[in-house]
């Protein structure tokens, strides 16, 4: 797996209690994280290092409490303060195919209809991210999910899609 297979969740803001729990300020709404999450990657000295999760719970919409295996004291948890936490993209609902950069000004090409317009960004609705496309002087919103987004080529700034039949006529 490469870094592109992961997405930044947030960073450790503090420890909690004496058993090694950490509090993470999340950049992803908690509803967008799959419940079967078993590990996270923590950026240590520039490398992503896996840490297995004993438990996690939402503290608020943007804060998560993590209990990591082998991090069983406050002292061990303190060493993780201010470290970045990364998730496998496939553990983030409806956003596992998003690159880590901006999707603005990509050429959007349907496999049947050809060039349909340019992307203007992402509307990040929890659990349902949408690609915004300028199509015939109006905005087209396209769900970002497998089967619809076929390929994202960041070097050529091209997004290939397989649009559901009739979508362009709406």
N, C-alpha and C positions, 0 to 999 in steps of 0.2 A: 504494500500500500504506500501511496505517496501522500504528501501534504494536501494535495488537491482532493483526497478522499475524506478530508476532515474539515470541519467548520468550527470557527471560534465560538465557544459557548459564552465565555466571559473570563473573569479572574477571581481568585480567592481574595476576599476583602478582610476576613477575620476568622479566628478560631471560635469554637462554641463549646463550652463545657470542658470537662477534663478527660474525655475519652477519645479525643482526636478528631472530632467533627470540624468541618470547615464550612463557611458560608461563602457562596459564590454569587456575585452580581452577574446576572445572565443577560446576554444580548438577544437571546431567543426566548420568546414567551414559553413558559413551562408547558402550556398545552401543545406546543409544537414538538415536544420531546417524547419519543416512544417510551412506554412504561417498562419495556424489557431491557433497558439500558443496563449492561453488565460491567462496562469499563469506560474510563475516560483517558485521554492523553493529556499529560501535563508537560508544558514546555519548561525544560530544565537545561540550562546552558546551551540554548539554541536547538535542542533535540526534543522530539515528542516521546515521552516515556509513558508506557501504559500503567494505569493504576486500576485495580479491580474494586468495584463498588460493593460494600456490604448492604448499604441502604441509602436512599435519597428521598427527600420530601420537599415540597414547595413551602417556602416560608412566606412568600408573596408572589405576585406576578413576575417579578424580576429577580427574586432571590431564592436560592436553593441551598438546602443543607445536605452535605455529602458526608457519609461515613465510609472511609476507604479502608480496605484490608491492609494490614500491616502499618497503619497510621493510628495507633491506639493510645497515644499520649498527646497532651497539649504541646509538648516540646517538638514532637515529630510534625504535628499539624502547623506549628509556627513556621517551620521551614518552607511551607507551601504558600505562605502569605505573599500576595502580589503576583503569583505565578498564573500564567494563562492556562485555561482549561479548554480542551478541544474535544469535539464529539465526532464519531464516524457519521458521515453524511446520511448513511442509510438508517440512522437512528433518529433523524429529524424528519418529522412528517411533512410530506409534500415539498421538501426542499433538498432532497438528496442529490439532485442533479444540478444544483446551482453552483457556478464557479464562485470562488471567493472574491472576485472583483465586481465591477459595475457592468451591467448589461445594457447600458445606454449606447445608442447609435450603432447597433448591430443590424446588418441586413437580414431580414427574416424571409426565408424561402420555404414555401410549402412543397412537398414532394409531388403534388399533383398540379397545383395552380401556379407554381413558380414564385417569383418575387412578389411578396404582398406588402412590403413596406419596411420601415425602420423601427427598431425598438426604442422606446423612450424611458425605459426603466422597469422597476418592479414595484407592484403594489403588494406589500407584505402584510396580508391578512392572516392572523394566526390560523394555522391548519389549512390554509388555502392561498398560497402565494400565486400572484397573477403577473404575467408578462404584459407590459403595456406596449402596444404597437400602433404607430400612426399609419392608418389604412384609409386611403381615399378621403383625406381631410377630416377623419374622425378617429376616435380612439377605440381600438379593439383590445379587449382583455382576454388573455389566453391562460388557462390553468397551467401551471408549471408542474407537470407530472409525466412519468414514463408513459410512452404510447403517443403522447402529443408532441413533446419535445424529443426529437430524434437525435440531434447532435448540437453541441455548442462548440464552435471553433473560435477560441479566443484570439489566436494569431491572425486569422483572416477576418475576424469580426462578423461571423456568419452564424445564424441560428437556423437549423433545419427543423421543420415541423411537419407533422402529419395531422392536418386539421380535420375535425369531425365534419362529416358531410353536411352542407348547408350553413355552416358557421359564417361564411363571408356574406351570405344573403340576408342575415338578420339585420 
